Amino acid sequence: MIDEQPSTAAPEPLELVRFRRIAGSWVITTDWGAWAVLQSDEARAFVEGRMAPSDPAFATLAERGLIRDAVSAEQAGRQIGERRSSAFWGPFHHTLNLTHGSPADTAPMSPETAELCVDFVFKSTSPRLTIAFQGPAALANAEALERAVAAAHERNADVHKPLTLELVSDLDGLDQDRLDWLLARGFCMRVQVRAADFVRADAPVWKWLRLIVEARSAAEGEHAVPAPEVVVEPTREVVGLADAILDRCSAVGVERLRLAPPSPPPLALGQVDTCDLDAWLDFYETTVAALIVRGVAGGTLVESTFALLLARILRPRDSHDPLVRSPATDGVGRLAYAADGTVCSSDEGRVLHDQGDESFRLGRAGEDSYRDIVAHATVRALVVATVLEGQPGCTDCAYLPFCGQSPAHNHCEQGTIQGRMADSSWCKRMMRFADLAFGRLSAASAEERAVLESWAASAAPSDID
């Protein structure tokens, strides 16, 4: 048995690798995302160069690129490039906040400002674009929403980029005419559901979700309707409702679920009665375990964050999701627009801007040029601060190839955009996520592995192919 991290002193035929112990086994990874989970005796034989080609684990290690002779420097470099290619494409995800979060009486986004924001979106060099519309009672600002959507389709008629439109909303104020309008324009609906509604089958949100699912089933070809996603806020009440959440989502045919984690103040603005991180992580692990059991039995409900992490582990492509990207997406993969047209490096940065903290403000749509905003000194600082190879606590972590950071989270919790991983709630959460993912992958039965593979394949198409 290995009682401490095994020595890496042995030379040939090994690659440089990183280690993490989980439940008596060792996760072993490389810079380019190759990985394996070995038992303690296998791990010692591997790092000491005593593992013979006849060993049962040797073939797996060679197949995954963990044996020097099985992978070339060119292959490793290409895989590293594939995992980080989108850092050079330009902002892909753009969030327009149609109403002001704080203070509540601030004016919503005007139609003119919405169009200016869309004009700025289409200056991005990214080969594909997503525009998300959100804000408290966002549907009430119908004029700005309609103006922005019309402008987006008009601009895209010239550039022909893959364009995704999203609505992040609790659906308050929705009616049938507005739903038909959203579906006709191919909106992906990310629906925020309150804890109390998971124990009320007659809550209005379930009616609308059922209609969206039915429209999706009936749609074909170019009129396809994206799968809706239920977003669950991290309240104390929610952590006791795992079964109710899964039952209610499954009952209306929802196939995507996102369990939103607790955020540090002031990013938690609007979250009421937020639970502590340890309780939420236990709830998350319990829910994922229940979803796997349901998946083996034929269930189709997927937790989006876990699917994203599985995709990052099992597939070599890059992602625009900040959860699993180094450097972070802030300013280079995503931008957010406040109701007054202010451009921020992320939606978290926009939340801070709305409360008077201008740390992540980059400029204003219609006033500042695209070059000035994407080359802003703040963007450069965010990139440098979130390259994990330069982060103490990350540089020698086995999960580095699959992880990312949020500089806004670090700023709020620790007063620095780089953060300190030793006492970071972000790092604690990501380590628990990755431990769960690798633990499940290594211990899965054939049926469970098939479920996990299907979840990875279903991850939201934010990757650039």
N, C-alpha and C positions, 0 to 999 in steps of 0.2 A: 504494500500500500504506500501511497505517497502522502507524507505528512506535511509537506511544504511544497511550494512551487518548484517543479523540476528544473534542474540545471539545463541551460542551453549551450553549454560549452562544447559539445560534440560538433565536429566539422561535417564533412560529407556524410551522407547525401542530402542533408537537410536544408530547407529554406529558413530564413529568419521568420519566426512566428511569434504570436502573442498568445497568452494563456488566461483562462479564467476557470475557476473550479465551481461546478454546480452539482449539488446532490451527489458528491462522491465521484463524479466524472470530471473531465477537463475539456472545455471548449478551446480549440486551437484554430487560429485564423491567421491570414496573411494580409498584406496591404491591399491586394487586389480582390479581396473578398472570398478567397478559398477558405473552406472551413471543414472541421470534423469534430465530433465529440467522441473522446476516447476514454476507456476505463483507465484507472490509475496505473496498472501494470503496463498497458499499451502505451500510455503517455510517456512513461519513463523509458521504455524501450525505444520509442520514436525519437525523443530528444537526445538520447545517448548513442544513437546510431546502431542500435542492436536489433532493430526490427528487420527480419529477413524477408525477402520477397515471398516466401512461402507462408508468412504470417497472414491470418485471415483479414487483418485490418490493412495490410500493405496495399492491396489492389484498390481499396476505397481511397486511401490517401493519394495514390498515384493518379487515379481518375480525377480527383478533385484538385490536382495541382499542388499538393503538399510535399511531393518528393521532387528534388531538384532536377533529376533527369526527365521528369514528366512534364515540365513546363519551361519554356524559353523566356529570356528576358523580354523579347519582343511580345510574346503572348501576355506576359504579366503587365507590361506597359500599356498594351492595347486595352486590357480589361480595366486598368486604373482609369484610362482616358474615357472609356465607355461609362464608367460610374460617375464621372464628373463633367461630362461634356456640356451639359445644359448651363453650367456656370458662365459659358461664353455666348449664350444665345440672346440674352436680353430678357427683361421682365415678361413673364408669361402669365402670371395671375394678377388681376387687377380688381380691387374691391372698392365699389362706390358706396359710401354711406349716405343713403338718401335722406335720413333724418339725423339730427344731432343727438348724441347720447347724453351729454352733460355740458351745461345745465339743460334741463328738459325744455325750457321755453325758448331756446335758440332756434333761429329760422332753419327750416329744412333746406335741402339742396334745391336750387332753382333749376328750371329746365335749361336755361342758358348755361349755367355752370355744369350741368350734367353733360351737355353736348361738348363743352370745352374739355371735360375729363375724357370723354370718348375719343375726341380728336387726339389727345395726348396718348391714349392707349395704343392707337394705331400707328404711332411713331416708333413703337417698340420693334426691335430687330428680331424678336422671337418668331420662329416659324409657325407657332400656333398660339392662340390667345384664349383666355378665360376671363369673362367679366362677371363678377359676383355683385349682386345688389342686396343691401342689407340695411339695418337700422331699426330702432324701435318704431313699430307701426309703419314699416317701410311701404306697405301696400297703400297707405293713405296718401303717399306722394305719387299719385298715379301720373301726373303730368310730367314730372321729371323722369320717371321710369319709362314712359312711352317715348319721350323725346330721345332718351339715351339709346333705347333699343332700336328705334328707327335710324338713328345716326350710325349705330354699330353696323347694321345691315347695309346701309348706304356706303360706308367706308370700306366694308369688306367686299363689296361688289367690285372694287378696284384692285384689291390685293389678293383675294381668294385664299385666305388663310383658314385652316380649321378653327372655327369659333364656337366656344361653349358659353352659354348664358346660364347663370345660377341665381336662384333666389334663396337667401338665408332668412327665414321668417318663422314666426309662430302661427302664421296664417290668420291672425286676427284681422277682421275686416274683409276676408276673402268672400266673394260670391261666385255664382256659376259663370257669369259673363267674364269675370276676371280670370277664373281658372281656365276657361276655354281659350282666352287670349294668351295666357302663359304657355299652355300646352301646344297651341298652334305655332308658337315660336321656339319650341324645343327646349324650354327651360328645364334645367336640372333643379329639383326642389330639395333643399336641405331644411328640414322641418324641425324647429325647436319645440319639444314637447315637455310640458310641466309635469312634475312628479305626480300631482293629484290626478292628472288625466290618465295615468296608467292603470288606475283602479276604477275608471269610469268608462264603460263601453260606449256611453252615449255622449262623450265629449265631442264637440264639433270637429276637432282636429282629425278624429278617426274617420268621419264621413268624408272629409276632403282627401285624406290619404287613400281611402278605398277607391274613390273616383279616379285618382291619379294612377293607381295600380291597374284599374280596369281599362283606363285609356291606354296604358302601356301595353296591355295584353292585346288590345284591339288594333293598335297601330302597326303599320308595316313600312318597310323600305325607308324612303327619305322622310317619312312622317313619324319615325320612331320616337318614342317618349323615353327619356332617360329614367333609370330607376330612382325613385325618391330615397332620401336618406333621413332617418330619424336621429336627431341630435339630443342627447340626454345630459342636462346640466348636473353638476356634481353637488347636489344638496344632501343634507343628512337624511332626508326622507328617502331619497333615491337608493341609497346603499342597502336598504332593506327590501328593495322591490325587484331583485334580479329576475325571479320567475315571472312576475307580473309584466315586466318590461318585455321579456321574450314572448310571453303568451300573447300580449296585445299586438305586438308588431307582426307576429306570425298570423294572427287571426285576420288581419286586413291584407296580408300578402306582401308586406314590406320585406325587402331582402337585404337592406343595408342599414346598419345601426352604428352610430358613433358615440362612444361614451366620453364626453368631454371631461378632462381632468381639472382639478382645482388650480386656480391661478393666484399668484401673489397680489396683494393690493399694490397699486390701484387697478391692475388689469382685471381684477375680479368685479369691476364695476357692473352692477346690475345682477350679479349672482347673490341670491338671498340664502342665508343659512347654509353656507358652503361647508362641506364636511372636511375633516383633516385628511392629509395625503395618505397616511397609513391605512385608514379605514377605506378610503377610495381604492387603493391598490388591492386590498383584500377583496373588495367588491368586484373589481375589474377581473381579477384572476378567477374568482368564482363564476362570473358570467361567461368568460371565455371557455372555461371547462364545460359549462352547461351547453354552450353553443356547439362544442365539438361532439358531445353526446347526441345532441339533436341532429347535427350534420350527418353522423354515421347512420342515424335512423331515417335519413332522407330530407331533413330540414334544409332550407336554403338561406336562412338568415346569417349574415356575416358581420362581424365587427370591423369597421373600416380601418381603424388604426392598426389592429393586429394583422389584417390582410396586407396593409402597406408594408409593415415590417417583414412579414413573410416574403413578400415580393422582393424586397431589398436583399434578403438573405439568399433566396433561391434563384433570383434572376440578376444578370449583370448590368442591367440598364440604370441610367441615372433617373433622378426624381426631382421634381420641383417642390416637393413637400419639405418644409423646414425641419420636420421631425427626423429626417434621415439624410440630410444633405450637408456636406462640408466643402466649401464654406457655406454659411447660411444663405437662404434665399433673399434675405432682406436687402432691397434695393437693386439686386441683380437678377432675382427670379420672380419677385412680386413687388407690387406697390399698392398703396391704399390711398383713397381720396376722401378727405373730410367733406362735410356738407358745404363748406365755404370754398371748396376747390383746392385746399392745401394738399400737397402730395407728401406722403410719409413713406418710410422704408418698409412698413408692414402694417397690418391692421392693428397689431398691438401698439405700434408707434402712433397710429391714428387715435387710439383710445387715450393715450397719454396726451396727445396734442389737444384733444377735446377738453382735457382737464388742466391745460395750461403748461404742460411740460413739452417744450419744443425740441427735446433731444434728438428726435427722429424725423424732424421736419426737413424736407429737401427742397421745397419751393412751392409754386402754385401753378396749376393748369391755366394756360392762357397767358401767363406772364413770363415764366421761365422756360428756357429751351430744354429739349430732351437731353442734349449733351450735358448741359449744366446740372441737370438732376441726376442722371445716371453716373456722372463722373464727380459728383459732389464729394467733398472731403469726408462727410459722414458715411457715405457708402464705402469709400475706401477703408475707413476705420472699421466698419462692420465686417468687411471681408477679412481683414487681417485678424481681427479678434476672434473670428469663428472658424478659422482653419484648425481642425482638431489636432493636427500634428504639432502645433505650437502651443497646445494647451496642457499644462501640468495636470496629470490625472487622466488625460485622454490619450496622450502620445504612446503610452504603453498599455492601453486598454484593449482587450481582445475584441471589444465591440466597436472600435473606431471605424472600420469600413462600413458599418451599418447605421451609423448614428449621425446626429446633427445637434445644433444648438439654437437657442433663441436669445439674441442679445437684449431684446426688450425685457424678457423674463429675468435675465441676469441683472439688468439695470434696476428693475423694481425690487428684486429680492436682495441684491448684494451691492448695489451702487456702482457697478462696473459692467461694461458691455461684454467683457471677456468672461467674467464670472470666476468663481472658485469652486472647482468640482468637488472638493473634499466635503463641503457643507452645502451643496447645491440641491434643491428639491428637484430641479430638472434632471440632473444626473441620477439622482435616486430613482426617479420615475423611469428613465430610460434603461437603467440597469435592470430594474424589475421586469420591464417589458421584454428585454432581450433574454434574460434568464428564463422567462416563461416560454418564449418562442423556441430557443434552442433546447430547452428541457422537453417541450412537447414534441419537437421534431425528432429528437434522439430516442424518445421512449414510445413513439407512436406505433400502433398496430398498422397493418396494411390498410385497413379501412380508415383509420384516423389519419394516416399519411395522405390518403387520397383526398380527404376533406381539406387538410391543410394546403395541399397543392392546388386544389380548386379555389381556395380563398386567395392564394397568391395570384392566381390567374385572373381573379375578379377585381383585383385592386384598381381603384379609380385610374383612368387613363391620363395621368398627369405626366407620364414619361414622354420624352421626345424620342421618337423612333428614328 
